[in-house]
Amino acid sequence: MAWYEEAVFYHIYPLGLTGAPKQNPYGEPVHRLNTLLPWITHIKEIGCNAIYIGPLFESVGHGYETTDYKKLDSRLGTNEDLTNFVKECHKQGIRVILDGVFNHTGRDFFAFQDIKRYRENSQYRDWYCNVNFGGNNSYNDGFSYENWGGYDLLVKLNQHNPAVKEYICDVIRFWVREFDIDGIRLDAADVLDFEYMKALRQVANEVKEDFWLMGEVIHGNYSRWANDGTLHSVTNYMLHKALYSGHNDHNYFEIAHTIKYVSGMVGQNLKLYSFVDNHDVERIYTKLNNKAHFLPVHVMLYTLPGVPSIYYGSEFGIEGRKERFSDDSLRPALNYDEYKDTKDTNACTKLIAALGKIRQNTPALCYGDYSELELQTTHFAYARTLDGKAVITTVNNADNDVTMNLSCGACTEYIGALTGERVIATDGRIQVRVSANSGEIWIPAEIFAESIAPIKNVEIRKEPVKQVEALKKECVLPEEIKIEENSAEELPVVEIKPEVVDNQQEQPIESVEKEPEAVVVDWNKPYEDMTVEELQEAILEKMRRNGPVTEYMLGTVKDNTHHGSLVNWVKSFQ
């Protein structure tokens, strides 16, 4: 049993949380990372025992255009600050994994600067993909290169180059030696070369016992990346989508299908990284049509197979909407002093803290076999069974209470971990009532009494919690463990009139809607040479061969515009 199998993660985007400037002035270090030290106690108090933090190293702007892998970003402080941060986390029993951005670098990275200076004579000319001294780029360097995501700011590393591979492996050794970290989250893992990842896994096996490699993978067969030879785990974006849309659509079948589909890919022993929001997607409180569903969503996050993670600030119920040209709203600066009392005053925080304790004190939620007990569009029950004892989760997305009669095995008495309600089993079944827009975790009394009895003492009151500045809507938790949705404020209607240019009224422009041109896939063309649109259509055609393509499946494909990710996705089909 490795530590990460029992982990509950807290995800921090440090440049955002600390309020660092958007562009790096490369001046004297500012010790902003030290402002995160008080957060460690909070993280532990809400039941998290691991931190994923990143990006951290010297970069130009958002952190993913690394210019020095061995130096803490000067906007955050010094290497000593990071060493002390990890040391303090370890002192409080919290593991730390960092963000490894090993697919690309920034243009200020030493190898790229050397190419700019010495061009064809640079010893690093093969460190990057498709460097062409007969071309040019948007920075007018007089040569071209392969970038990442269409941004010349992100220069794609040549992962087939042994020197690059050894350099990155040495970076991992340095991070462990210098900072004593416990693992790495690999950025853009779905476009990393598999031999490259195998080399990283070999280093991970050498540097530290139970050193964890987790990769960012959006789509495709997760088992291609997460297995004995490459990574220990990957991000479960499929479950992320199902958890919020399954509640918004009042459709637990979507969630149940996703669980089966993912389990079929990776089995029940491989534990994927589960989340409901992160630094790249909108906050869960924003995405939910009914804010009351905050409760059943998180009950499922903490009880389904996988390693749960909370993104900083979401435990307070803050909102964050993705903007077209900026993710800043997803990565806000937060003042710890404004949030330090929320475990006692904020209903969302109370819930997350209670779930964290339940998770840490109930081994079945980490290791138990998963099985469905009852499935309807509006209510769902499943079990996690370990050593013959079933821990049962019930959720309800409807506006009315529901009664469920469920098989429970040999255990004779169950206790609701959130409510403390006791139910007696009859003929191997329990009958439980699940409140509207709510959920509960039913634990056999013998286990509950031995390990998680203190959770009963968490007081959840009906009166409103403290209003926190970052919340747009207050999160209130009544006695039934239910988050109430507040009515929206009435906004004034503003009449917008057309502009007048040069004192002459603009003429209305006739809107002509064009039918999108059909994309034809040339199957003789290598995937790498296909356009994004061709790759999307190729994936859809492969999907159609396996059965009907739903609107959800279509949207998932169309939402992915990353060429490398699409190439790996289409290759993942058998």
matplotlib code that plots the C-alpha trace (Angstrom):
import matplotlib.pyplot as plt

x = [0.0, 1.6, 0.8, -1.0, -3.6, -4.9, -4.3, -6.7, -5.1, -5.2, -4.3, -2.6, -1.8, 0.9, 1.3, -2.4, -3.0, -0.1, -1.1, 2.2, 2.5, 1.4, 4.8, 8.1, 10.3, 13.3, 14.2, 15.1, 13.2, 9.9, 9.1, 5.4, 5.7, 6.0, 2.5, 1.3, 2.7, -0.5, -2.5, -0.8, -2.7, -6.0, -5.2, -4.7, -7.8, -10.1, -8.8, -6.2, -2.9, -1.2, -0.6, -0.2, 1.4, 2.6, 4.0, 6.8, 10.0, 11.4, 9.2, 8.0, 4.3, 1.8, 4.5, 4.3, 6.9, 9.8, 13.1, 15.0, 14.0, 16.3, 15.3, 12.1, 10.3, 11.6, 8.1, 7.7, 11.0, 14.1, 14.9, 15.3, 11.7, 10.5, 12.7, 11.1, 7.6, 8.0, 9.7, 6.7, 4.2, 6.1, 6.1, 2.3, 2.0, 1.3, 3.0, 4.0, 4.1, 5.2, 4.2, 6.7, 6.5, 8.7, 7.0, 8.2, 10.2, 10.0, 12.2, 14.4, 15.6, 19.3, 19.3, 16.9, 19.0, 22.1, 20.4, 19.4, 23.0, 24.9, 22.2, 23.5, 26.6, 24.6, 25.3, 21.6, 20.1, 18.6, 17.1, 13.9, 11.6, 11.9, 14.3, 14.6, 17.1, 15.5, 12.3, 11.0, 8.6, 6.4, 9.3, 11.3, 14.3, 15.2, 14.4, 11.3, 10.6, 7.7, 5.7, 3.1, -0.5, 0.1, 2.1, 5.7, 6.3, 6.2, 9.1, 8.6, 11.4, 12.8, 12.1, 13.9, 17.2, 19.1, 20.7, 17.2, 16.0, 19.0, 18.7, 15.0, 15.9, 18.6, 16.0, 13.8, 16.9, 17.6, 14.1, 14.1, 17.6, 17.0, 13.4, 12.5, 9.3, 7.1, 6.0, 5.4, 2.4, 3.4, 1.9, 0.6, 1.3, -1.0, 1.6, 4.7, 6.8, 6.2, 9.9, 10.5, 7.9, 9.4, 12.7, 11.0, 9.4, 12.7, 14.1, 11.0, 11.6, 15.2, 14.9, 12.5, 10.2, 6.7, 7.6, 4.4, 4.1, 0.7, 0.0, -2.3, -4.4, -7.5, -8.9, -8.2, -7.5, -6.0, -4.2, -1.9, -0.3, -1.0, 0.5, 3.5, 5.9, 5.0, 2.9, 1.2, -1.9, -3.5, -6.2, -9.7, -11.3, -14.1, -15.3, -14.8, -17.2, -19.8, -20.0, -21.2, -23.2, -24.8, -26.2, -27.1, -29.0, -30.5, -28.9, -27.0, -26.8, -24.1, -22.0, -22.6, -21.7, -18.5, -17.5, -18.0, -16.2, -13.2, -13.0, -13.1, -10.0, -7.8, -9.4, -10.2, -6.7, -5.4, -6.4, -6.9, -6.7, -10.2, -11.4, -14.4, -12.4, -8.8, -6.7, -7.9, -11.6, -14.5, -15.2, -17.6, -19.8, -20.1, -20.8, -23.6, -27.1, -28.4, -25.9, -27.4, -25.7, -22.4, -23.1, -23.9, -21.1, -18.5, -20.0, -19.4, -15.9, -14.8, -16.4, -15.9, -12.8, -9.9, -7.7, -9.8, -8.5, -9.8, -8.7, -7.8, -10.7, -13.4, -13.8, -15.2, -17.7, -16.1, -16.9, -14.7, -15.8, -13.4, -12.8, -12.0, -8.5, -7.6, -7.7, -7.1, -10.5, -9.8, -6.6, -7.4, -5.4, -6.8, -6.0, -5.7, -6.9, -10.3, -10.8, -9.1, -12.5, -14.4, -14.2, -16.6, -18.6, -18.8, -21.1, -19.1, -15.9, -17.6, -18.8, -15.3, -13.7, -16.2, -15.7, -11.9, -12.1, -14.5, -12.2, -9.1, -10.8, -12.6, -10.2, -13.0, -13.2, -9.6, -9.4, -12.9, -14.4, -17.0, -20.5, -23.9, -26.8, -29.6, -29.5, -32.2, -31.9, -32.5, -31.0, -28.1, -26.6, -23.3, -21.0, -17.3, -16.7, -13.6, -13.1, -16.8, -18.0, -19.9, -19.7, -22.7, -23.1, -26.5, -27.1, -30.2, -30.3, -34.1, -36.0, -37.9, -36.7, -36.3, -36.4, -34.1, -34.1, -30.6, -28.7, -26.0, -24.5, -23.9, -23.6, -26.5, -26.4, -25.3, -24.6, -24.9, -21.4, -22.8, -26.0, -25.3, -28.6, -28.7, -30.5, -30.9, -30.5, -33.3, -32.6, -29.4, -31.0, -31.3, -34.0, -32.7, -34.2, -32.0, -32.9, -33.5, -30.4, -28.3, -26.2, -25.0, -22.3, -23.6, -20.9, -21.2, -21.6, -18.6, -16.3, -17.8, -17.4, -13.8, -12.4, -14.6, -16.8, -15.4, -17.0, -20.4, -19.4, -19.1, -21.9, -23.8, -26.2, -29.1, -28.2, -26.3, -22.6, -20.2, -20.2, -16.8, -15.8, -14.9, -18.4, -21.0, -23.7, -23.7, -23.6, -26.0, -26.2, -29.5, -29.9, -30.6, -27.0, -28.4, -26.9, -29.7, -29.6, -30.1, -32.4, -30.5, -30.6, -32.7, -30.4, -31.2, -32.0, -29.5, -30.5, -27.6, -27.9, -25.9, -22.9, -22.9, -19.7, -18.7, -22.2, -23.7, -25.9, -24.6, -26.5, -27.6, -25.3, -27.0, -26.0, -25.3, -24.9, -22.8, -23.1, -19.8, -17.9, -17.8, -14.4, -13.2, -10.5, -7.7, -6.8, -3.6, -2.3, -0.3, -2.1, 0.7, 0.1, -3.7, -5.3, -7.2, -10.5, -9.3, -8.2, -11.6, -13.5, -11.2, -11.9, -15.6, -15.5, -13.7, -16.3, -19.2, -17.7, -18.1, -21.7, -23.8, -22.1, -24.0, -24.1, -21.8, -19.3, -19.5, -18.9, -16.0, -14.2, -15.0, -13.8, -10.4, -8.3, -4.8, -3.2, -0.9, -3.6, -5.9, -3.1, -2.7, -6.4, -7.0, -4.1, -5.7, -8.5, -8.0]
y = [0.0, 3.2, 6.6, 8.0, 5.2, 6.8, 10.4, 13.3, 16.1, 19.8, 21.5, 24.9, 27.2, 29.3, 32.2, 32.9, 32.2, 34.4, 37.2, 37.2, 39.6, 38.1, 38.8, 37.9, 41.0, 38.7, 41.0, 40.3, 37.3, 38.2, 35.6, 35.1, 31.3, 31.9, 33.3, 29.7, 28.4, 29.1, 27.3, 24.0, 23.8, 24.6, 21.9, 19.3, 20.5, 19.8, 16.3, 16.6, 14.7, 15.6, 18.8, 19.1, 22.5, 24.1, 25.4, 26.7, 27.3, 30.3, 31.3, 34.2, 34.5, 31.8, 29.3, 26.8, 28.5, 27.3, 29.2, 27.5, 24.1, 24.4, 27.8, 28.8, 31.5, 34.8, 36.0, 33.3, 33.5, 31.3, 27.6, 27.8, 28.9, 25.9, 23.5, 25.0, 24.7, 21.0, 20.4, 22.1, 20.0, 16.8, 17.9, 17.9, 14.6, 16.1, 14.8, 17.2, 16.7, 19.3, 20.3, 18.9, 20.8, 18.6, 18.8, 22.3, 25.2, 29.0, 31.0, 32.2, 28.7, 28.4, 25.9, 28.0, 31.2, 29.3, 28.4, 32.1, 33.1, 30.4, 29.1, 26.2, 26.0, 25.6, 22.4, 22.5, 22.8, 19.2, 19.9, 21.1, 19.7, 20.7, 23.6, 25.0, 27.8, 28.4, 29.5, 32.1, 32.6, 35.2, 36.6, 37.0, 35.0, 33.9, 30.3, 28.2, 25.5, 23.3, 25.0, 23.7, 24.6, 27.1, 29.4, 30.3, 31.2, 27.4, 25.7, 21.9, 19.8, 16.9, 14.1, 11.6, 13.3, 11.3, 14.6, 16.1, 12.9, 12.8, 16.5, 16.1, 13.0, 15.0, 17.7, 15.1, 13.9, 17.5, 18.2, 15.2, 16.0, 19.7, 19.8, 16.2, 16.1, 13.0, 12.9, 14.8, 15.7, 15.6, 18.5, 17.6, 13.9, 12.9, 14.2, 13.0, 10.3, 6.9, 6.0, 9.4, 8.6, 5.2, 6.9, 9.2, 6.2, 4.5, 7.6, 7.8, 4.2, 5.1, 8.4, 7.6, 4.9, 5.3, 8.3, 9.1, 10.0, 11.3, 12.6, 15.2, 13.2, 14.6, 11.9, 8.4, 5.0, 5.9, 2.6, 3.6, 6.1, 4.6, 1.2, -0.6, 0.8, 4.5, 6.5, 5.5, 7.5, 10.1, 12.7, 11.4, 14.1, 11.7, 11.5, 15.2, 15.9, 13.3, 14.5, 18.0, 17.2, 14.2, 16.4, 19.3, 16.9, 14.9, 11.8, 9.5, 7.0, 9.2, 9.0, 5.2, 4.6, 6.6, 4.7, 1.4, 2.6, 3.9, 0.8, -1.3, 0.6, 0.5, -2.0, -1.4, -1.5, 1.5, 4.7, 7.7, 11.3, 12.5, 16.2, 18.4, 21.5, 22.7, 25.6, 24.9, 24.5, 26.4, 26.1, 23.4, 26.0, 27.9, 24.9, 23.6, 24.8, 23.9, 25.0, 22.4, 19.7, 20.8, 18.2, 15.1, 15.9, 15.9, 12.9, 11.0, 12.5, 11.2, 7.8, 6.6, 4.7, 7.1, 9.7, 12.8, 16.3, 19.7, 22.8, 25.7, 27.9, 25.5, 24.2, 27.7, 27.5, 30.3, 30.8, 31.0, 31.3, 30.5, 33.5, 33.3, 34.8, 34.4, 31.9, 34.5, 34.2, 30.5, 31.3, 34.1, 35.5, 34.6, 36.1, 33.4, 35.6, 36.0, 32.2, 30.9, 30.5, 28.9, 25.4, 26.6, 29.2, 28.1, 25.2, 24.1, 24.0, 22.0, 19.4, 19.1, 18.7, 16.0, 14.1, 14.3, 12.7, 10.0, 9.2, 9.0, 6.8, 4.4, 2.1, 0.7, 4.1, 3.7, -0.1, -1.5, -3.1, -1.0, -2.2, -0.7, -1.2, 1.0, 3.3, 5.8, 9.1, 11.0, 8.7, 6.3, 3.9, 2.0, 0.1, 0.0, -3.5, -4.5, -7.6, -8.4, -5.1, -2.7, 1.1, 2.4, 5.8, 7.2, 10.4, 12.2, 15.0, 15.6, 18.3, 15.6, 13.1, 9.5, 6.2, 3.4, -0.3, -1.6, -4.8, -4.5, -7.9, -9.4, -6.1, -5.6, -1.9, 1.2, 4.8, 7.8, 9.4, 12.9, 12.8, 10.3, 8.5, 4.8, 2.2, -1.5, -4.1, -6.7, -9.8, -8.3, -5.1, -1.5, 1.1, 4.6, 8.0, 10.4, 14.1, 16.2, 17.3, 15.5, 12.4, 10.2, 7.6, 4.6, 2.8, -0.4, 0.5, -1.7, 0.2, 3.6, 3.1, 2.0, 4.6, 7.6, 8.2, 11.8, 12.7, 12.5, 15.6, 17.9, 20.3, 21.4, 24.2, 25.7, 29.3, 31.1, 30.8, 33.7, 35.5, 35.3, 38.0, 35.7, 34.0, 35.3, 33.3, 32.1, 28.4, 27.4, 23.9, 23.0, 20.2, 17.6, 18.1, 20.0, 23.0, 25.4, 27.3, 31.0, 33.0, 35.3, 39.0, 41.0, 42.9, 46.2, 46.1, 48.2, 49.3, 49.1, 51.4, 51.1, 53.3, 56.2, 56.6, 59.9, 61.2, 58.7, 55.9, 52.5, 50.3, 46.9, 44.1, 41.2, 38.0, 35.1, 31.7, 29.3, 25.6, 24.1, 22.2, 18.5, 17.1, 14.1, 12.0, 10.7, 7.5, 7.2, 10.3, 9.9, 11.1, 13.6, 15.3, 15.7, 19.0, 19.4, 19.1, 16.0, 14.3, 15.2, 13.6, 10.6, 10.1, 10.4, 7.9, 5.4, 6.1, 5.4, 2.0, 1.1, 2.4, 5.5, 8.9, 10.9, 14.7, 14.4, 12.4, 14.8, 17.8, 16.1, 15.6, 19.1, 20.7, 19.2, 21.4, 20.3, 18.5, 16.3, 15.2, 14.3, 12.3, 10.2, 9.9, 8.6, 6.1, 4.8, 3.1, -0.6]
z = [0.0, -1.2, 0.4, -2.7, -2.5, 0.7, -0.4, -0.4, -2.5, -2.1, -5.5, -5.4, -8.2, -6.4, -8.7, -8.5, -4.8, -3.7, -6.0, -8.0, -11.0, -14.3, -15.9, -14.3, -13.9, -13.1, -10.2, -6.6, -5.1, -3.4, -0.7, -1.5, -1.1, 2.6, 2.7, 2.0, 5.3, 7.3, 4.6, 5.6, 8.8, 7.0, 4.4, 7.2, 9.0, 6.0, 5.8, 3.0, 3.4, 0.1, -1.9, -5.6, -6.2, -9.4, -11.5, -9.3, -11.3, -13.0, -15.9, -18.1, -17.0, -16.1, -15.1, -17.9, -20.0, -17.8, -18.1, -15.2, -13.8, -10.8, -9.5, -7.8, -9.6, -8.3, -7.9, -5.2, -3.5, -3.2, -3.3, 0.5, 0.7, -1.2, 0.9, 4.1, 2.7, 1.9, 5.2, 7.1, 5.0, 5.9, 9.6, 9.5, 7.7, 4.2, 1.1, -1.8, -5.5, -8.0, -11.5, -14.1, -17.3, -19.4, -22.8, -23.6, -22.3, -22.5, -24.9, -22.1, -21.3, -21.7, -24.5, -26.7, -26.0, -27.1, -30.4, -30.9, -30.4, -32.2, -34.7, -36.7, -34.5, -31.2, -29.3, -28.4, -31.9, -31.5, -28.1, -29.7, -32.4, -36.1, -35.7, -39.2, -39.9, -43.3, -41.7, -39.2, -36.3, -34.8, -32.8, -36.1, -34.8, -38.3, -37.7, -37.0, -34.6, -33.4, -30.6, -28.2, -28.6, -31.3, -29.1, -30.1, -26.5, -25.7, -27.5, -27.8, -26.4, -28.6, -26.2, -28.5, -27.8, -25.2, -23.8, -23.2, -21.6, -19.3, -18.4, -17.4, -15.4, -13.6, -12.9, -11.1, -9.1, -8.2, -7.0, -4.7, -3.4, -3.0, -1.9, -0.8, -2.9, -3.0, -6.6, -9.9, -11.9, -15.6, -17.5, -21.0, -20.4, -23.3, -25.8, -24.1, -25.8, -24.2, -24.1, -22.5, -19.8, -19.2, -18.5, -16.0, -14.4, -14.0, -12.3, -10.1, -9.0, -8.0, -6.2, -3.5, -2.2, -3.5, -5.6, -7.5, -11.2, -12.2, -15.7, -17.2, -19.8, -21.3, -23.5, -24.7, -23.1, -19.8, -19.5, -22.3, -19.9, -16.5, -16.2, -14.6, -17.2, -17.5, -15.0, -11.7, -12.5, -14.7, -14.4, -14.7, -17.0, -18.0, -14.4, -13.9, -16.8, -15.7, -12.1, -12.9, -16.1, -14.5, -11.8, -14.1, -16.4, -13.5, -15.0, -12.8, -15.7, -17.2, -14.1, -13.7, -17.3, -17.0, -13.9, -15.7, -18.9, -17.0, -14.8, -18.0, -19.2, -16.1, -13.7, -10.1, -8.8, -10.7, -8.9, -11.1, -10.0, -9.4, -9.3, -10.0, -10.9, -11.3, -12.7, -16.3, -15.9, -14.3, -10.6, -9.6, -7.8, -11.0, -13.2, -11.1, -12.2, -8.7, -6.1, -3.7, -5.8, -4.3, -1.7, -3.7, -6.2, -3.4, -1.6, -4.9, -5.4, -2.0, -2.2, -5.8, -6.9, -7.4, -5.5, -4.7, -5.0, -4.0, -5.9, -3.6, -2.7, -3.9, -0.4, 0.4, -2.5, -4.5, -8.1, -11.2, -14.8, -17.7, -19.9, -23.6, -23.4, -19.8, -16.9, -14.3, -12.8, -12.2, -10.3, -7.9, -5.0, -1.6, 1.7, 4.3, 7.2, 5.4, 5.3, 8.4, 10.3, 7.5, 8.9, 11.6, 9.6, 6.0, 5.2, 2.1, 4.1, 6.9, 4.3, 2.7, 6.1, 7.2, 3.9, 4.3, 7.8, 6.5, 3.6, 5.8, 8.4, 6.1, 4.2, 2.1, 0.3, -0.7, -1.4, -1.5, -4.6, -6.3, -7.1, -8.1, -5.7, -7.3, -10.3, -11.4, -13.2, -9.9, -7.3, -7.1, -4.6, -4.7, -2.4, -1.7, -0.1, 1.8, 3.9, 3.5, 4.8, 2.5, 2.8, 1.0, -0.7, -1.6, -3.6, -4.7, -7.3, -7.1, -5.2, -3.2, -0.6, -1.7, 0.1, -1.0, 0.0, -0.5, -0.1, 2.6, 3.2, 6.6, 8.6, 11.0, 11.7, 9.7, 10.6, 8.3, 8.5, 7.8, 9.8, 12.5, 11.7, 12.6, 10.5, 11.4, 8.6, 8.0, 6.0, 4.6, 3.5, 4.8, 4.1, 4.1, 3.4, 1.3, 1.5, -1.6, -3.4, -0.9, -0.2, 2.6, 3.4, 5.3, 7.3, 9.3, 12.9, 13.9, 11.6, 12.4, 16.1, 15.9, 13.6, 12.7, 15.8, 16.1, 12.9, 14.6, 16.5, 13.5, 14.0, 10.9, 11.7, 9.9, 10.3, 7.5, 7.4, 7.3, 4.0, 2.4, 0.0, -2.9, -2.8, -5.2, -3.5, 0.1, 0.8, 3.5, 4.9, 6.8, 9.3, 6.6, 5.3, 2.2, 0.5, -0.3, -3.6, -3.1, -5.4, -7.8, -7.2, -9.7, -12.0, -13.7, -17.4, -19.4, -22.9, -25.3, -28.3, -31.5, -31.8, -34.3, -36.2, -37.9, -37.1, -39.5, -38.3, -38.9, -41.3, -40.1, -41.3, -42.9, -41.1, -43.4, -41.7, -43.6, -43.3, -42.1, -44.7, -44.3, -43.3, -45.2, -43.6, -45.8, -44.0, -46.0, -44.4, -41.1, -38.1, -37.3, -40.7, -40.2, -39.2, -35.9, -37.8, -39.6, -36.4, -34.8, -37.6, -37.6, -33.9, -34.4, -37.3, -35.0, -32.3, -34.8, -35.6, -31.9, -31.6, -31.7, -31.0, -28.4, -28.1, -25.1, -27.0, -30.0, -27.7, -25.9, -29.3, -30.6, -27.3, -27.7, -30.1, -29.1, -32.1, -30.1, -27.7, -30.7, -32.3, -29.2, -28.8, -32.3, -31.9, -28.7, -30.5, -31.1]

ax = plt.figure().add_subplot(projection="3d")
ax.plot(x, y, z, "-o")
ax.set_aspect("equal")
plt.show()
